[in-house]
Structure formats: C-alpha cells, structure tokens
Amino acid sequence: MKIVVGDIGGTHCRFAIAELSEGRRPAIGPMRRYRSRELPGLKEAWGKFAAEEGGDLPRDAALGVAA
C-alpha cells in the first residue's frame, strides 16, 4: 500500500511517497521540499507535489502539522 507522508511547517512543507508492507518497515521515497512562504497554502503545495510526482497521488496520507 502506498501513502503520502508529509510534514507541514511554518517554514517548509515536505512530502514523500511511502510504501507500507505488513511485517516490514515503511520504505520512504525521495522527499520533496517547498518553502511555505512561496505558496499560498497547503492546497497549492499538494498540487505542486502531485505535478512533480507525475499526477495522481495515493489516496491515503499521514501528515504532521505544526501548530
């Protein structure tokens, strides 16, 4: 199963695709980083990540958000 993993902070948004397999540690692919101040919001960061990944992203995600 593939999911998007991400870290949403005040300075950067980071996203990667992770492969989850039962009984194994998650395999996390290359991370993409975007400066938060260069994008209006999470929607635009997500869209940029999707475009750079080639289109459709996994339906599931695990995101950490600074609060």
TALINHU-V381529 format. One record per residue. N is the residue number from 1. RES is the residue in one small letter. SS is DSSP state (H for helix, E for strand, C for the rest). PSI is psi in whole degrees, 0 to 359 (NA if undefined). Layout:
<<N RES SS PSI> <N RES SS PSI>>
//
This chain:
<<1 m C 135> <2 k E 142> <3 i E 162> <4 v E 134> <5 v E 143> <6 g E 159> <7 d E 114> <8 i E 113> <9 g C 179> <10 g C 335> <11 t C 318> <12 h E 155> <13 c E 133> <14 r E 135> <15 f E 151> <16 a E 165> <17 i E 131> <18 a E 141> <19 e E 122> <20 l C 129> <21 s C 136> <22 e C 133> <23 g C 4> <24 r C 155> <25 r C 149> <26 p C 139> <27 a E 114> <28 i E 127> <29 g C 187> <30 p C 139> <31 m C 142> <32 r E 135> <33 r E 137> <34 y E 138> <35 r E 127> <36 s H 322> <37 r H 345> <38 e H 355> <39 l C 144> <40 p C 332> <41 g C 185> <42 l H 321> <43 k H 316> <44 e H 323> <45 a H 316> <46 w H 316> <47 g H 320> <48 k H 318> <49 f H 313> <50 a H 316> <51 a H 318> <52 e H 335> <53 e H 353> <54 g C 18> <55 g C 240> <56 d C 133> <57 l C 162> <58 p C 150> <59 r C 331> <60 d C 151> <61 a E 156> <62 a E 114> <63 l E 137> <64 g E 133> <65 v E 127> <66 a C 138> <67 a C NA>>
//
